[in-house]
Amino acid sequence: MVSRLRRQDSDVEHQYVLEAAIDNTRNLALLLKAIHFRDIATVCATSDGLKVTVEDTKSVQANAYIQSSLFHEYKVGDQTVIFKVNLNVLLECLNIFGGKNNPGCISTVKICYSGYGSPLILLLEENGVTTDCKLQTMEPEDILDFEFTPSKVINKIILQSEILKEVWSDLDMNSDVLEILMSSNDPYFQLTTKGSLATTHINFTKDSDMIESFECTETTKHKYQISLIKPSLRALALSSKVSIRTDDRGFLCMQYMIKVEGSQCCFVEYLCSPNIIDDDD
């Protein structure tokens, strides 16, 4: 069966607009799980790598950036290749050999795509056993552009993820809104939730050992729907560092650095719009 698949692959190699092969399927699955809060994802392939996007309610967007260097083989026939795919089905295929339940074995995968209307082909192999999966692709739609550019960023903090994980357990995640305050003066960086019985404030000093960088050009206080923030906890749980930025409109960008096997770092980004309705108004 292995040789049959390889002959088929060789025969149609010139037809593919995207070919990508990775030695450890878990690395790819790990990054995709970090943004899996909706089933449909948009995949954009360029010479730099894959950008996989999931969004919801036009208010939150998650992007997994999978650099071409993470693959041992990576080819893009066109300048940009874009398609939509069911992320839940894709993850099930990547874990077909057991995933976490089979830690002693490492599977490899080759991804092939022939272009518009074609299925996404996965060729998976583990210990000489090979299987292929074909996933239906869908026509891509326009991805929401948050216009979050470096020139608009006014506040930025980089901190170790461990401290933020502890903070989330202390905040009232049953609240509707999370308030984020950033200031060049005390309390510098503050997270607030308001529950039915109490208001919880968590303060960070800019000189904390857990904070690697603190840049604040303007005091800002914005509120965000916690329901939009919660999906990012998937990425937080896997990350070692997180960069939190806000722009001049109050839009929030949380970028998580995730280390994969092989000591390479990849990034997952969550973008969230501010709460238009202020509870105090």
VEXGU-983039 format. One line per 4 residues: number of its first residue (from 1); for each residue x, y, z of C-alpha. Coordinates in steps of 0.5 Angstrom, whole numbers. Each point is the difference from the previous one (the first is absolute). Layout:
REM residues N
NUM> X,Y,Z  ...
REM end
This chain:
REM residues 281
1> 0,0,0  6,5,1  3,-1,-6  -7,1,-4
5> -1,6,4  7,3,-2  -1,-2,-7  -6,4,0
9> 3,6,3  6,0,-5  -5,0,-6  -4,6,2
13> 6,4,3  0,5,-5  -8,1,1  1,3,7
17> 0,7,2  1,-2,7  5,-5,3  2,0,7
21> 3,-6,4  2,0,7  3,-6,4  -4,1,7
25> -7,1,-1  -1,2,7  3,6,-1  -5,2,-6
29> -6,-2,5  3,3,6  -1,7,-4  -6,-1,-3
33> -3,-2,7  2,7,2  -5,3,-4  -6,-5,-1
37> -6,3,3  -4,0,-6  0,-6,-5  1,4,-7
41> 7,3,-1  3,4,-6  7,-3,-2  5,5,-4
45> 6,-3,-2  6,5,-3  8,-1,0  0,2,7
49> -4,-6,3  -7,-1,1  -5,5,4  -6,-4,3
53> -6,5,2  -6,-1,4  -5,5,1  -7,1,4
57> -5,6,0  4,5,-4  3,1,7  6,-5,1
61> 5,-3,-4  5,-5,1  6,-1,-4  5,-6,0
65> 7,2,-4  3,-7,-2  7,2,-3  3,-3,-6
69> 6,-2,4  -4,-5,5  -1,-4,-7  5,-4,-3
73> -3,0,-6  -4,7,-2  -2,2,-7  -5,5,-2
77> -2,0,-8  -3,7,0  1,6,4  -6,-1,4
81> -4,-6,1  -6,1,4  -6,-5,2  -5,-2,6
85> 0,-6,3  -3,-4,6  5,1,6  -4,-5,4
89> 1,-5,-5  7,2,-2  2,-1,7  -3,-7,1
93> 4,-2,-6  6,2,3  -1,-4,6  -2,-6,-4
97> 6,-4,3  -2,2,7  3,6,2  1,1,7
101> -3,-7,1  6,-3,-3  6,5,2  6,-6,-2
105> -2,1,-7  1,6,-5  -4,1,-6  2,4,-6
109> -5,3,-5  1,3,-7  -5,5,-2  -2,1,-7
113> -5,5,-4  -1,0,-7  -4,7,0  -7,3,0
117> -6,-6,1  5,-5,1  1,-4,7  5,1,5
121> 4,-7,0  4,-2,6  5,-6,-1  1,-2,7
125> 5,-6,2  2,-3,7  5,-6,1  -1,-2,-7
129> -7,1,0  -3,5,-5  -7,3,-1  -3,5,-4
133> -6,5,1  -3,5,-4  -4,6,3  -5,4,-4
137> 2,7,-1  -4,6,-1  0,7,-3  4,5,4
141> -4,6,2  3,7,2  4,-1,7  -2,6,5
145> 5,5,0  1,3,7  5,5,-3  5,-1,6
149> 6,3,-3  7,2,4  -1,7,-1  -7,0,4
153> 3,-4,6  0,5,6  1,-5,6  4,-7,0
157> 2,-5,5  4,-6,0  -1,-5,6  1,-7,1
161> -6,-5,-1  1,-3,7  -2,6,4  -6,2,-5
165> -3,-8,1  0,1,8  -4,7,-1  -5,-3,-4
169> -2,-5,5  -1,6,5  -4,4,-4  -8,-1,-1
173> 0,-3,-7  -8,0,1  0,7,-1  -2,3,-6
177> 6,5,-1  7,0,1  3,7,1  7,2,-2
181> 4,6,3  7,2,-3  3,6,3  7,3,1
185> -1,1,7  -3,-5,6  -3,-5,-1  3,0,-7
189> -4,-7,-2  -6,-2,3  -5,-5,-2  -7,1,3
193> -7,-4,0  -6,1,4  -4,-5,2  -7,0,4
197> 3,0,7  7,3,-1  5,4,-5  6,-3,-1
201> 7,4,-2  6,-4,-1  6,5,-1  7,-1,-3
205> 6,5,1  4,1,-6  7,-2,4  -3,-7,2
209> 5,-5,-2  -6,-4,-4  0,7,-5  5,0,-5
213> -2,6,-4  -5,6,2  -1,6,-5  -6,5,2
217> -1,6,-4  -7,2,2  -4,-2,6  -6,-5,-3
221> -6,-4,3  -4,-4,-4  -5,-5,1  -1,-7,-4
225> -5,-5,0  3,-6,4  -4,-5,-5  5,3,-5
229> 6,-1,4  -1,-7,3  2,-3,-7  7,3,1
233> 1,-5,6  1,-6,-4  6,4,-3  2,3,7
237> 1,-7,3  5,-3,-6  4,7,0  6,2,4
241> 0,7,-1  -6,5,-2  0,7,-3  -6,4,1
245> -1,7,-4  -5,5,-1  -1,5,-5  -3,7,-1
249> -7,-3,-1  0,-5,6  1,-6,-4  4,-5,4
253> 5,-5,-3  3,-6,4  5,-3,-3  3,-7,3
257> 7,-3,-1  -1,-8,0  6,-4,0  -1,-7,-4
261> 4,-6,0  7,2,-3  1,6,4  -3,4,-6
265> -5,6,2  -7,1,-3  -5,6,1  -7,0,1
269> -4,6,0  -7,3,2  -3,6,-2  -6,3,4
273> -4,6,-1  -2,4,6  -7,0,4  -4,6,-3
277> -5,0,5  3,2,7  -3,-2,6  1,6,4
281> -4,4,-6
REM end
